[in-house]
């Protein structure tokens, strides 16, 4: 495929191709648009591309062809020799660069043959690197990307041409650059580097990664760049964190002297590890579920929201057909078991969460939210809100509430973790024999601590899958 708008240059190149025996298999286009149309309709072994087309000047034309036909070998044609342009063209996927009027039929033949073979090898190599479930790239001595695999697009949503030639800082963002640049400096000094870090990429979500940098030396022993391998280890880090948090939480419960001590310690625990500004626990008391312990909520908020019961004009508690009190707002939903797991703000376990309550209220109805909500959390400025059901078996005994005025404080993994940790919480004090049951629960949890701390991975996996309190019998 020859894409050339100059009739004179096209005739000269066509004559060379005729002499080489390609006279019957050459198709010419004088515009980039028509060339792209031909490339989409037919198969070609190689493309000859003029970088001075009326509708495709410079390397933008090359990028468009590479985007449409990444497997096609491309030889770019320029009016004048420009080493920087040639190097950039090669980095963007061209196989060769020829200056018009400076090459012969023989050199054109060799360029075509070599370009086809190089592209074949490049395609095979790319298939291998793209199959790697990790970031794989090459960065030069100026901290610019020379090559990246397909995983970069999966992680960051950036196309190949949007990364090649760009500085690491541009692609990863200032925050990540500050963390990785010292390690990259060591690689460019000739050291092999390996480290683990939690990074918040500007074009993606936070990830725990294991990073390897391998220096690349030239014939004189000078470092000309380094190879990058980045593996996502977020899942293993989350699993390790959950094991550690479970042990810490169970130990906290086991060391508590009484109900009040344990609940206060639990609120402190969740506030510390969720990093939310306000945390509270509601517990069943007569017909209602008032706050038992709160940290971080304004006093006025707690007083206004303490009761969940609906009341008549005369102050009587409103009850449903079964005689149960009708509980208001989203807290009432979670405690009463009113939720729709198909809605993104409910979980299958019956909890609620939102990273932006303003957006949630604007985009949903009371029917979507399963009740008429008071919206006092949003009115107080809390954008991130999570309500975690607290229960023994199927019996709902209250909820854990986490609020923060910042948007985007939670992830699905966070909510699932809080649900699992909340499932370890015993409720033996709810009956008349609370002291003996509380002691029994502490003995049970002490055994659980031993399992979590010393058991094999398989045993720990079994323990995590089984909520210890669902089978705890209360007399």
BALUMMAR-228956 format. One line per 5 residues: number of its first residue (from 1); for each residue x, z, y of N, C-alpha, C. Coordinates in steps of 0.05 Angstrom, whole numbers, plus 5000, padded with zeros to 4 digits. Atoms other than C-alpha are relative to their C-alpha. Layout:
NUM = X,Z,Y,X,Z,Y,X,Z,Y  ...
This chain:
1 = 5017,5000,4976,5000,5000,5000,5018,5000,5025  4985,5002,4976,5030,4978,5066,4981,5005,5024  5017,4994,4976,5000,5010,5129,5018,4995,5024  4982,5009,4978,5032,4974,5188,4983,4983,5019  5016,5015,4980,5000,4949,5253,5014,4977,5012
6 = 4984,5022,4989,5057,4903,5274,5000,4977,4981  5001,5024,5017,5045,4833,5247,5028,4991,4993  4973,5009,5005,5119,4816,5254,5014,5018,4979  4987,4982,5019,5144,4878,5218,4987,4998,4972  5014,5003,5025,5090,4870,5165,5009,4975,4985
11 = 4991,5025,5013,5111,4797,5152,5028,5003,4988  4973,4997,5010,5184,4817,5145,5001,5017,4975  5001,4983,5023,5168,4873,5097,4987,4986,4976  5014,5015,5021,5120,4828,5059,5019,4980,4986  4981,5019,5011,5175,4776,5050,5020,5014,4981
16 = 4982,4985,5017,5222,4829,5022,4986,5007,4973  5015,4993,5024,5168,4852,4974,4995,4976,4982  5004,5024,5015,5155,4780,4954,5025,4994,4984  4975,5005,5013,5228,4772,4938,5005,5018,4977  4997,4981,5022,5224,4834,4895,4979,4997,4978
21 = 5020,5005,5021,5165,4806,4856,4974,5015,5004  5024,4984,4995,5111,4849,4889,4979,4984,5016  5017,5015,4982,5075,4791,4924,4971,5001,4992  5028,5001,5009,5011,4796,4882,4988,5028,5000  5010,4973,5003,5004,4872,4884,5002,5016,5026
26 = 4998,4986,4974,5012,4889,4958,4974,4997,5016  5023,5001,4983,4953,4908,5001,5008,5012,5027  4992,4991,4974,4961,4916,5076,4976,5009,5017  5020,4991,4981,4922,4955,5128,5014,5003,5027  4987,4998,4974,4936,4953,5203,4991,5025,5016
31 = 5009,4975,4988,4901,5020,5218,5001,5022,4979  5000,4978,5019,4906,5088,5187,4973,5003,4987  5027,4997,5011,4830,5091,5178,4995,4981,4977  5004,5020,5021,4828,5027,5138,5019,5005,4976  4981,4993,5022,4890,5049,5098,4989,5022,4983
36 = 5012,4978,5015,4856,5114,5079,4976,4991,4983  5022,5011,5015,4795,5074,5058,5009,4986,4974  4988,5014,5023,4837,5030,5012,5011,5020,4980  4988,4980,5018,4873,5091,4983,4979,5015,4985  5022,4986,5013,4807,5123,4967,4986,4982,4979
41 = 5014,5019,5017,4781,5060,4932,5017,4990,4977  4982,5013,5020,4842,5035,4893,5023,5019,4993  4976,4985,5009,4903,5060,4856,5025,4985,5010  4975,5012,4990,4972,5049,4886,5024,5016,4989  4976,4987,5010,5042,5064,4860,5016,5013,5022
46 = 4985,4990,4978,5072,5076,4928,4987,4992,5027  5010,5007,4974,5054,5076,5002,5023,4997,5020  4981,5004,4978,5095,5048,5061,4984,5005,5026  5016,4991,4977,5071,5082,5125,5016,4998,5026  4989,5001,4973,5088,5064,5197,4990,5024,5015
51 = 5007,4976,4985,5090,5126,5240,4991,4994,5029  5009,5007,4973,5068,5087,5302,4974,4986,5001  5026,5013,5001,4997,5068,5285,4982,5007,5024  5017,4994,4977,4945,5063,5341,4982,5024,4995  5018,4977,5005,4899,5114,5306,5013,5021,4983
56 = 4986,4979,5016,4952,5156,5272,5029,5001,5008  4973,4999,4990,5015,5170,5312,5015,5023,4988  4983,4979,5009,5072,5209,5282,4993,5012,4973  5003,4987,5026,5070,5258,5225,4971,5008,4993  5029,4995,5006,4995,5270,5232,4989,4980,4980
61 = 5009,5021,5019,4984,5204,5196,5010,5007,4972  4990,4992,5026,5029,5228,5139,4984,5023,4989  5015,4977,5010,4992,5294,5135,4972,4992,4990  5026,5009,5009,4925,5258,5130,5001,4986,4973  4997,5014,5026,4949,5214,5073,5006,5020,4978
66 = 4992,4980,5020,4981,5273,5037,4976,5017,4992  5024,4983,5005,4916,5312,5044,4980,4985,4982  5018,5016,5016,4876,5255,5013,5012,4992,4974  4987,5010,5024,4927,5230,4962,5027,5015,4996  4975,4985,5002,4978,5286,4949,5019,4990,4979
71 = 4983,5009,5021,5004,5252,4887,5013,4972,5005  4989,5027,4993,5021,5185,4922,5027,5002,5013  4974,5000,4986,5095,5173,4938,4998,4985,5026  5002,5012,4974,5101,5158,5012,5028,4995,5012  4975,5007,4985,5159,5122,5048,4992,4995,5028
76 = 5008,5004,4972,5154,5129,5123,5019,4980,5014  4985,5021,4985,5177,5073,5170,5000,5008,5029  4997,4993,4972,5204,5089,5239,5015,4978,5016  4987,5019,4982,5228,5048,5299,5029,5006,5004  4973,4991,4995,5290,5090,5311,5008,5022,4981
81 = 4992,4979,5017,5332,5137,5271,4997,5027,5014  5004,4974,4989,5311,5209,5284,5003,5020,4977  4995,4982,5023,5342,5260,5237,4980,5023,4998  5019,4978,5001,5296,5317,5257,4973,4991,4990  5025,5011,5009,5235,5273,5247,5001,4994,4970
86 = 4997,5007,5028,5261,5250,5180,4998,5025,4982  5001,4975,5015,5273,5321,5156,4972,5012,4999  5027,4990,4999,5204,5342,5179,4982,4984,4982  5017,5017,5017,5172,5283,5144,5005,5006,4970  4994,4993,5027,5208,5300,5079,4987,5027,4992
91 = 5012,4974,5005,5185,5372,5085,4970,4999,4997  5029,5003,5002,5113,5348,5092,4992,4983,4976  5007,5014,5024,5117,5308,5028,5009,4971,4998  4990,5028,5002,5147,5240,5045,5024,5000,4981  4978,5002,5019,5197,5216,4992,5024,4987,5013
96 = 4977,5013,4987,5241,5174,5039,4992,4992,5028  5005,5010,4973,5248,5151,5111,5019,4976,5005  4985,5025,4995,5270,5080,5130,4996,4992,5029  5001,5010,4973,5287,5052,5199,4996,4970,4999  5006,5029,5000,5256,4984,5212,5024,4984,5010
101 = 4978,5017,4993,5307,4929,5215,5027,5009,4990  4975,4989,5009,5360,4972,5183,5002,5001,4969  4999,5000,5030,5343,4962,5109,4997,4972,4990  5002,5026,5013,5349,4904,5061,4980,5001,4977  5018,5000,5023,5306,4882,5003,5010,5018,4978
106 = 4989,4983,5021,5354,4916,4955,4996,5030,5006  5003,4972,4993,5353,4982,4993,4970,5008,4999  5028,4994,5002,5277,4978,4997,4991,5003,4971  5006,4998,5029,5273,4966,4922,5009,5028,4989  4990,4974,5010,5317,5027,4908,4983,5023,5011
111 = 5016,4979,4988,5276,5069,4957,4973,5003,4985  5026,4999,5014,5211,5050,4922,5003,5012,4972  4996,4990,5027,5238,5063,4852,5006,5030,5000  4992,4972,4999,5270,5130,4871,4977,5017,5010  5022,4985,4990,5209,5152,4910,4979,5005,4979
116 = 5019,4997,5022,5163,5140,4851,5009,5021,4980  4990,4981,5019,5208,5179,4805,5001,5028,5012  4999,4974,4988,5218,5236,4854,4972,5012,5002  5027,4990,4998,5143,5241,4865,4990,5009,4973  5008,4992,5027,5132,5243,4790,5011,5028,4993
121 = 4988,4974,5005,5181,5301,4783,4988,5022,5018  5011,4980,4982,5152,5335,4844,4972,5008,4991  5027,4994,5009,5081,5330,4816,5001,5018,4976  4998,4982,5023,5103,5361,4750,5009,5028,5009  4991,4973,4990,5140,5417,4787,4977,5014,5014
126 = 5022,4987,4985,5080,5430,4831,4979,5010,4981  5019,4991,5019,5035,5435,4771,5008,5027,4988  4990,4975,5011,5080,5489,4744,4998,5023,5020  5000,4979,4980,5087,5528,4809,4971,5008,5008  5028,4994,4993,5012,5522,4825,4986,5016,4978
131 = 5012,4985,5022,4996,5551,4756,5009,5030,5001  4990,4972,4998,5035,5615,4774,4980,5016,5016  5019,4984,4985,4985,5669,4794,5013,5020,5019  4985,4984,4980,5030,5694,4850,5009,4981,5022  4989,5016,4979,5058,5670,4916,5028,4992,4993
136 = 4973,5011,5006,5118,5625,4905,5007,4981,5023  4993,5016,4977,5154,5595,4965,5030,4999,5004  4972,5001,4992,5221,5575,4995,5000,5002,5030  4998,4995,4971,5240,5600,5064,5029,4995,5008  4972,5007,4992,5301,5573,5101,5012,5021,5017
141 = 4985,4980,4985,5353,5609,5142,4988,5006,5028  5013,4996,4975,5309,5603,5204,4972,5013,4996  5025,4987,5006,5251,5640,5170,4976,4981,5001  5022,5019,5000,5210,5577,5163,4994,4991,4972  5009,5008,5027,5169,5556,5102,5008,4971,4995
146 = 4994,5027,5008,5197,5495,5067,4983,4990,4977  5016,5006,5023,5154,5498,5005,4983,5024,4993  5018,4978,5009,5093,5538,4982,4983,4990,4977  5017,5008,5022,5050,5538,4920,4970,5003,5007  5029,5001,4995,4974,5533,4914,4989,5028,5005
151 = 5010,4973,4997,4966,5609,4912,4999,5008,5029  5001,4994,4971,4981,5612,4987,4972,4992,5011  5026,5008,4990,4917,5573,4999,4978,5018,4990  5020,4982,5012,4878,5619,4952,5000,5026,5015  4998,4974,4987,4903,5681,4988,4992,4998,5030
156 = 5003,5001,4971,4902,5658,5060,4982,4978,5011  5018,5022,4991,4857,5596,5062,5015,4979,5017  4984,5019,4983,4914,5555,5095,5009,4977,4983  4991,5024,5014,4929,5484,5075,5031,4998,5001  4971,5003,5002,5000,5463,5056,5012,4992,5026
161 = 4988,5010,4975,5012,5425,5121,4998,5020,5023  5003,4979,4980,4990,5486,5161,5021,5022,4997  4979,4979,5005,5047,5527,5132,5028,4989,5001  4973,5011,5001,5106,5480,5123,5012,4997,5028  4987,5002,4974,5155,5486,5180,4993,5023,5019
166 = 5008,4978,4983,5121,5547,5209,5016,5026,4994  4985,4975,5003,5156,5614,5220,4983,5020,4984  5014,4979,5016,5138,5671,5173,4982,5017,5017  5016,4983,4982,5114,5712,5232,4974,4987,5007  5025,5014,4992,5063,5658,5251,4980,5001,4977
171 = 5018,5002,5023,5034,5655,5181,4990,5028,4992  5007,4974,5011,5035,5729,5160,4990,5019,5021  5009,4982,4979,5023,5762,5228,5021,5020,5008  4979,4982,4990,5063,5811,5270,5003,5026,4983  4999,4975,5015,5045,5873,5230,5016,4997,4974
176 = 4986,5005,5026,5069,5844,5163,5029,4992,5006  4972,5008,4994,5130,5812,5196,5017,5024,5006  4984,4976,4994,5153,5880,5221,5008,5014,4974  4994,4987,5025,5151,5906,5149,5019,4983,4983  4985,5016,5019,5181,5846,5113,5027,4989,5011
181 = 4976,5012,4989,5234,5821,5162,5026,5014,4993  4975,4988,5009,5286,5874,5145,5008,4992,4972  4994,5009,5028,5281,5855,5071,5009,4971,5000  4992,5028,4999,5285,5781,5088,5029,4998,5011  4973,5001,4989,5347,5795,5129,5021,5006,4979
186 = 4982,4993,5022,5380,5827,5068,5003,4975,4982  4998,5024,5018,5363,5764,5027,5018,4979,5013  4984,5021,4986,5395,5719,5080,5029,5009,5003  4972,4991,5000,5457,5763,5077,5012,4997,4972  4990,5005,5027,5463,5746,5003,4991,5019,4979
191 = 5009,4980,5020,5428,5804,4969,4974,4992,4987  5026,5002,5013,5374,5800,4917,4984,5024,5007  5017,4979,4990,5316,5841,4942,4974,5003,4984  5025,4995,5014,5258,5874,4906,4988,5025,5012  5014,4977,4989,5206,5921,4936,4970,4998,4996
196 = 5029,4999,5001,5133,5943,4935,4991,5010,5027  5010,4993,4974,5091,5949,4998,4970,4993,5002  5027,5007,4994,5019,5950,5021,5000,4985,5027  4999,5018,4977,5010,5892,5070,4972,4992,5008  5025,5010,4989,4952,5874,5115,5005,4973,5013
201 = 4995,5027,4990,4957,5799,5122,4979,4992,5020  5019,5008,4979,4926,5767,5184,4980,4980,4990  5019,5020,5011,4893,5712,5142,4989,5010,4974  5010,4990,5026,4872,5757,5084,4994,5030,5002  5006,4972,5001,4855,5827,5061,5025,5016,4992
206 = 4977,4984,5008,4902,5886,5049,5006,4997,4970  4991,5003,5028,4942,5879,4985,5025,5017,4996  4975,4989,5009,4993,5920,4948,5014,4978,4985  4986,5022,5012,5047,5871,4929,5028,5009,4990  4972,4998,5009,5112,5869,4889,5014,4975,5008
211 = 4987,5023,4987,5161,5824,4925,5029,4997,4990  4972,5006,5007,5225,5790,4901,5010,4978,5018  4986,5021,4985,5273,5750,4946,5026,4994,4986  4975,5009,5014,5328,5709,4912,5015,4981,5019  4985,5018,4982,5382,5680,4958,5007,4973,4988
216 = 4992,5027,5009,5398,5606,4953,5026,4992,5015  4974,5006,4988,5471,5588,4965,5007,4970,4999  4991,5028,5000,5500,5520,4985,5028,4998,4986  4975,5004,5014,5565,5490,4957,5023,5017,5012  4980,4984,4987,5606,5530,5007,4995,5030,4998
221 = 5005,4972,5004,5575,5596,4986,4984,5012,5023  5016,4990,4978,5532,5602,5049,4971,5001,4992  5029,4997,5006,5460,5626,5044,4985,4980,5018  5016,5019,4985,5414,5569,5065,4971,5006,5000  5028,4992,5002,5349,5603,5048,4996,5019,4976
226 = 5005,4982,5022,5315,5645,4995,4973,4993,4987  5025,5005,5015,5261,5639,4941,4984,5025,5000  5018,4977,4997,5201,5684,4949,4980,5000,4976  5020,4995,5021,5158,5712,4892,4985,5025,5007  5017,4978,4992,5100,5757,4912,4977,5003,4980
231 = 5021,4995,5020,5055,5788,4859,4981,5021,5011  5021,4981,4991,4989,5824,4875,4998,5022,4979  5002,4977,5018,4992,5893,4843,4979,5020,5009  5021,4982,4989,4931,5921,4879,4984,5014,4978  5016,4988,5021,4892,5933,4815,5014,5023,4986
236 = 4985,4978,5013,4947,5974,4782,5004,5023,5019  4997,4978,4981,4958,6013,4846,4974,5015,5003  5026,4986,4998,4884,6028,4852,4995,5017,4975  5004,4984,5024,4882,6051,4779,5017,5025,5001  4982,4977,4999,4942,6096,4790,4989,5020,5021
241 = 5011,4983,4979,4912,6123,4855,4975,5015,4989  5024,4987,5010,4846,6137,4820,5007,5022,4980  4992,4979,5019,4880,6175,4763,5010,5025,5016  4989,4978,4985,4918,6217,4814,4978,5015,5016  5021,4988,4986,4856,6229,4856,4981,5016,4982
246 = 5017,4986,5019,4815,6248,4795,5012,5026,4992  4987,4975,5007,4867,6299,4774,4999,5020,5023  5000,4982,4977,4871,6327,4845,4972,5012,5004  5027,4992,4995,4795,6330,4851,4991,5021,4979  5007,4982,5022,4785,6363,4783,5014,5027,5003
251 = 4985,4975,4995,4839,6414,4800,4988,5016,5023  5013,4987,4977,4805,6428,4866,4975,5015,4991  5025,4987,5010,4739,6442,4831,5007,5024,4982  4993,4978,5019,4773,6484,4777,5011,5025,5015  4988,4978,4986,4809,6527,4829,4980,5013,5020
256 = 5020,4988,4981,4746,6540,4871,4989,5026,4989  5009,4974,5008,4723,6612,4870,4970,5002,4997  5029,4999,5001,4649,6599,4881,4988,4974,5010  5014,5024,4992,4597,6547,4900,5008,4991,5028  4994,5007,4972,4609,6550,4975,5029,4991,5004
261 = 4972,5007,4999,4684,6548,4967,5005,4972,4990  4996,5026,5012,4680,6487,4922,4989,4978,5017  5012,5021,4984,4633,6448,4967,5016,4995,5025  4984,5004,4976,4675,6461,5028,5026,4985,4993  4975,5014,5008,4738,6439,4991,4994,4971,4993
266 = 5007,5027,5007,4701,6377,4966,4997,4983,5025  5003,5014,4975,4681,6356,5036,5027,4994,5013  4973,5005,4989,4753,6365,5060,5015,4979,4984  4987,5020,5017,4778,6325,5000,4991,4972,5007  5010,5027,4994,4733,6265,5014,5006,4991,5028
271 = 4993,5008,4973,4746,6267,5088,5030,4992,5002  4971,5006,5000,4822,6267,5076,5005,4973,4988  4992,5024,5015,4823,6211,5025,4984,4975,5009  5015,5023,4990,4769,6167,5056,5009,4993,5029  4991,5003,4972,4799,6176,5126,4976,4995,5019
276 = 5023,5002,4983,4728,6178,5154,4999,5024,5019  5000,4979,4979,4716,6219,5217,4979,5021,4994  5021,4981,5006,4653,6253,5190,4991,4998,4971  5008,4998,5028,4634,6276,5120,4982,5024,4996  5019,4978,5005,4576,6318,5095,4989,4998,4972
281 = 5014,4999,5026,4540,6339,5032,4973,5012,5004  5027,4990,5001,4465,6348,5025,4994,5010,4972  5007,4989,5026,4438,6392,4969,4970,5008,5000  5029,4994,5003,4368,6406,4942,4995,5029,5007  5009,4973,4993,4334,6467,4973,4970,4999,5005
286 = 5029,5000,5000,4261,6478,4959,4990,4971,5000  5010,5027,5000,4226,6413,4979,5019,4980,5014  4983,5017,4982,4282,6386,5023,5029,4998,4989  4972,5004,5007,4355,6364,5020,5016,5003,5026  4985,4996,4975,4388,6395,5082,5030,4998,4995
291 = 4971,4999,5001,4462,6391,5098,5009,5027,4991  4989,4975,5009,4500,6444,5060,5027,5005,5013  4973,4998,4987,4569,6429,5090,5005,4974,5014  4992,5024,4984,4591,6381,5145,5026,5004,5014  4976,5000,4984,4656,6364,5178,5001,4975,5017
296 = 4997,5024,4982,4662,6319,5239,4975,4991,5013  5025,5008,4988,4588,6309,5255,4994,5017,5025  5009,4984,4977,4562,6330,5324,4978,5019,4992  5020,4980,5007,4519,6393,5321,4972,4989,5005  5027,5011,4994,4461,6356,5354,4991,4980,4978
301 = 5007,5019,5021,4464,6302,5300,4991,5015,4975  5007,4985,5024,4463,6353,5243,4972,5013,5003  5026,4987,4995,4404,6391,5274,4977,4980,4998  5021,5020,5000,4364,6327,5284,4995,4988,4973  5002,5014,5026,4379,6299,5215,4999,5019,4976
306 = 4998,4982,5022,4379,6362,5174,4978,4998,4979  5023,5002,5018,4310,6353,5144,4994,4970,4995  5007,5027,5008,4292,6290,5105,4970,4997,4994  5028,5001,5007,4219,6308,5092,4983,4988,5022  5020,5009,4981,4162,6272,5125,4979,5022,5003
311 = 5019,4979,4994,4112,6319,5158,4975,4989,5013  5025,5007,4988,4039,6314,5178,5000,5011,5029  5003,4990,4973,4015,6328,5249,4999,5030,5001  5003,4971,5000,4002,6400,5228,5025,5013,4988  4975,4988,5010,4073,6408,5200,5002,5002,4970
316 = 5000,4999,5029,4055,6401,5126,5018,4978,4989  4983,5020,5013,4104,6364,5080,4983,4979,4987  5014,5022,5012,4078,6295,5061,5010,4996,4971  4993,5003,5028,4076,6285,4985,4989,4974,4989  5010,5025,5013,4068,6224,4941,4979,5007,4979
321 = 5021,4996,5019,4017,6214,4886,5008,5020,4977  4991,4981,5021,4060,6255,4837,5006,5028,5011  4995,4974,4989,4066,6313,4885,5027,5005,5011  4973,4997,4990,4138,6300,4904,5001,4996,5030  4998,5004,4971,4158,6306,4977,5010,4972,5006
326 = 4991,5026,4991,4167,6239,5013,5024,5004,5018  4975,4997,4985,4238,6235,5038,5006,4975,5017  4997,5021,4981,4254,6193,5099,5028,4988,5000  4975,5013,4993,4309,6145,5119,5016,4992,4975  4983,5010,5022,4366,6117,5077,5009,5022,4982
331 = 4993,4977,5017,4387,6186,5053,4978,5006,4981  5022,4996,5018,4317,6194,5025,4999,4980,4978  4999,5020,5021,4323,6128,4989,5020,5007,4978  4980,4995,5020,4387,6148,4954,4993,5024,4983  5007,4976,5015,4363,6217,4934,4975,4995,4982
336 = 5024,5006,5015,4295,6190,4911,5003,4977,4980  4996,5022,5019,4325,6131,4873,4986,4975,5008  5012,5025,4991,4293,6078,4917,5023,4981,5010  4979,5019,4991,4343,6021,4919,4996,4974,4984  5001,5027,5012,4349,5947,4902,5029,4991,4995
341 = 4972,5007,5005,4416,5932,4867,5007,4971,5007  4995,5028,4993,4408,5858,4886,5008,4998,5030  4992,5000,4972,4418,5877,4959,5029,5008,5003  4971,4994,4999,4491,5877,4980,5007,5028,5010  4994,4973,4989,4485,5945,5014,4993,5022,4981
346 = 5005,4981,5021,4462,5980,4950,5019,4995,4977  4984,5004,5024,4504,5991,4888,4983,5004,4975  5015,4997,5025,4482,5989,4816,4996,5030,4993  5002,4971,5005,4494,6064,4814,4982,5014,5019  5019,4988,4983,4444,6076,4869,5010,5011,5026
351 = 4988,4992,4974,4490,6087,4929,4995,4979,5021  5003,5018,4977,4486,6055,4998,5026,4999,5015  4977,5002,4982,4542,6029,5042,4998,4976,5018  5000,5022,4981,4552,5986,5103,5025,5004,5017  4977,5000,4982,4613,5967,5144,4993,4994,5029
356 = 5009,5008,4973,4571,5947,5204,4970,5006,5002  5029,4993,4999,4504,5984,5213,4985,4984,5021  5014,5016,4979,4489,5946,5277,4992,4973,4989  5006,5026,5012,4493,5880,5240,4979,5002,4978  5020,4996,5021,4454,5908,5181,4972,5003,5011
361 = 5027,4995,4989,4396,5932,5224,4989,4974,5012  5009,5025,4987,4394,5865,5260,4992,4978,4980  5004,5021,5020,4393,5824,5196,4982,5007,4977  5017,4991,5022,4347,5865,5151,4974,5013,5011  5026,4987,4993,4276,5893,5151,4998,5027,4986
366 = 5006,4975,5014,4248,5961,5131,4996,4995,4970  5005,5007,5028,4225,5927,5067,5026,4995,4985  4974,5005,5013,4296,5903,5052,5014,5027,4995  4986,4974,5002,4322,5974,5064,4984,5020,4985  5017,4983,5017,4266,6004,5021,4986,5023,5014
371 = 5014,4979,4985,4241,6050,5076,5003,4995,5030  4996,5000,4971,4231,6059,5150,5023,5019,5007  4976,4984,4995,4299,6083,5173,4999,5011,5029  5000,4988,4973,4309,6130,5232,5022,4988,5018  4978,5014,4986,4374,6093,5251,5015,5019,5019
376 = 4985,4981,4983,4404,6157,5281,5030,4997,4996  4972,5005,5005,4471,6142,5248,5010,4978,5018  4992,5022,4983,4475,6076,5284,4998,5008,5030  5003,4991,4973,4449,6108,5348,5022,5018,5009  4977,4982,4993,4506,6158,5345,5026,4984,5001
381 = 4976,5017,4999,4555,6099,5340,5014,4997,4974  4987,5003,5026,4570,6103,5266,4995,4972,4988  5002,5027,5011,4583,6032,5241,5004,4999,4970  4995,4999,5029,4612,6047,5173,4987,5025,4989  5015,4977,5012,4566,6091,5131,4998,4996,4970
386 = 5002,5001,5029,4567,6107,5057,4984,5025,4991  5016,4978,5011,4516,6150,5020,5002,4999,4969  4994,5000,5029,4538,6168,4949,4982,5020,4986  5018,4983,5015,4487,6196,4901,5015,5021,4984  4988,4979,5016,4505,6263,4870,4979,5008,4979
391 = 5020,4995,5021,4472,6276,4803,5013,5010,4975  4993,4993,5027,4476,6305,4733,4981,4984,4982  5017,5018,5015,4452,6252,4685,4982,4984,5019  5018,5015,4983,4390,6221,4716,4988,5017,5023  5011,4982,4979,4375,6281,4760,5016,4999,5025
396 = 4986,5002,4974,4392,6270,4833,4998,5027,5015  4999,4974,4989,4414,6334,4865,5009,5000,5030  4991,5002,4972,4438,6310,4933,5016,4975,5005  4983,5023,4994,4486,6262,4965,5024,5008,5016  4975,4999,4984,4555,6254,4995,4998,4979,5022
401 = 5002,5019,4978,4555,6222,5064,5027,4997,5014  4975,5006,4986,4615,6188,5097,4994,4982,5023  5006,5016,4975,4610,6162,5169,5025,4996,5016  4977,5005,4982,4659,6129,5216,4990,4980,5021  5008,5018,4979,4650,6095,5283,5014,4973,4999
406 = 4985,5025,5002,4700,6041,5265,4986,4981,4980  5012,5020,5018,4675,5976,5232,5020,4995,4977  4984,5009,5022,4700,5957,5163,5017,5021,4986  4984,4978,5012,4723,6024,5135,4999,5000,4969  5003,4998,5029,4701,6011,5063,5004,4973,4986
411 = 4999,5024,5018,4713,5962,5006,4983,5006,4976  5015,4994,5025,4672,5954,4942,5016,5019,4981  4983,4983,5018,4731,5986,4905,4999,5029,5010  5002,4972,4989,4728,6047,4952,4974,5013,4991  5026,4989,5006,4654,6057,4940,4998,5007,4970
416 = 5000,4995,5029,4662,6051,4864,5017,5024,4994  4983,4977,5004,4718,6102,4867,4986,5026,5008  5014,4976,4992,4677,6152,4907,4977,5007,4981  5022,4995,5020,4619,6143,4858,5011,5014,4975  4989,4989,5024,4664,6158,4799,5010,5029,5004
421 = 4991,4973,4994,4696,6219,4832,4977,5019,5003  5024,4983,4997,4628,6246,4852,4988,5007,4973  5011,4994,5027,4608,6241,4779,5014,5022,4986  4986,4978,5013,4660,6293,4761,4990,5028,5010  5007,4975,4987,4626,6346,4804,4980,5016,4984
426 = 5020,4984,5015,4591,6402,4764,4979,5013,5018  5022,4987,4985,4525,6433,4785,4989,5024,4984  5011,4978,5017,4519,6496,4742,4985,5021,5015  5012,4978,4985,4496,6541,4799,4970,4996,5004  5027,5006,4994,4428,6509,4801,4980,5016,4984
431 = 5019,4984,5016,4398,6557,4749,5006,5029,5003  4998,4971,4997,4391,6632,4743,5025,5011,4989  4976,4989,5012,4454,6640,4701,5024,4986,5012  4980,5017,4987,4499,6605,4752,5028,5011,4995  4972,4991,5002,4560,6651,4746,5012,4994,4973
436 = 4988,5006,5026,4569,6644,4671,5003,4970,4995  4998,5030,5002,4554,6569,4674,5023,4989,5017  4978,5009,4982,4602,6561,4732,5027,5004,4986  4976,4994,5014,4656,6594,4691,5004,4981,4977  4998,5019,5022,4640,6550,4631,5008,4972,5010
441 = 4993,5026,4988,4644,6488,4676,5030,4999,5007  4972,5000,4993,4712,6510,4701,5018,4997,4976  4985,5003,5024,4737,6517,4630,5000,4971,4990  5002,5028,5008,4711,6448,4614,5018,4982,5017  4984,5017,4982,4745,6418,4675,5029,5005,4995
446 = 4972,4994,5007,4810,6453,4657,5009,4982,4977  4993,5017,5023,4808,6415,4591,5002,4971,5010  4999,5027,4989,4793,6351,4630,5026,4994,5014  4975,5003,4985,4853,6363,4674,5023,4994,4981  4979,5005,5020,4897,6366,4612,4999,4972,4990
451 = 5003,5028,5010,4869,6300,4587,5011,4981,5021  4991,5019,4979,4880,6265,4654,5030,5001,5005  4972,4997,4993,4950,6293,4663,5019,4991,4977  4981,5003,5022,4979,6285,4593,4992,4980,4979  5010,5018,5022,4936,6238,4551,5012,4973,5002
456 = 4990,5028,5001,4956,6168,4530,4982,4983,5018  5017,5017,4983,4931,6110,4573,4973,4993,4988  5025,5006,5013,4878,6094,4521,4981,5023,5002  5017,4977,4997,4852,6165,4522,4990,5004,5028  5008,4998,4972,4852,6166,4598,4978,4979,5006
461 = 5020,5021,4995,4814,6100,4598,4973,5009,4989  5025,4990,5011,4762,6131,4551,4987,5021,5017  5010,4978,4983,4756,6192,4595,4988,4989,5026  5010,5011,4975,4747,6150,4658,4973,4986,4996  5024,5015,5004,4692,6110,4626,4976,5019,4994
466 = 5021,4981,5008,4653,6173,4607,4998,5022,5020  5004,4979,4980,4626,6217,4662,4997,5027,4985  5001,4975,5016,4642,6287,4636,4975,5017,5005  5022,4982,4993,4583,6319,4671,4973,4990,4989  5026,5010,5010,4529,6274,4641,4993,5013,4974
471 = 5006,4987,5026,4536,6310,4575,5002,5031,5002  4998,4971,4997,4545,6380,4604,4972,5013,4999  5027,4989,5005,4486,6421,4580,4996,5025,5018  5008,4976,4984,4453,6470,4629,4977,5013,4988  5022,4985,5014,4411,6524,4596,4979,5009,5019
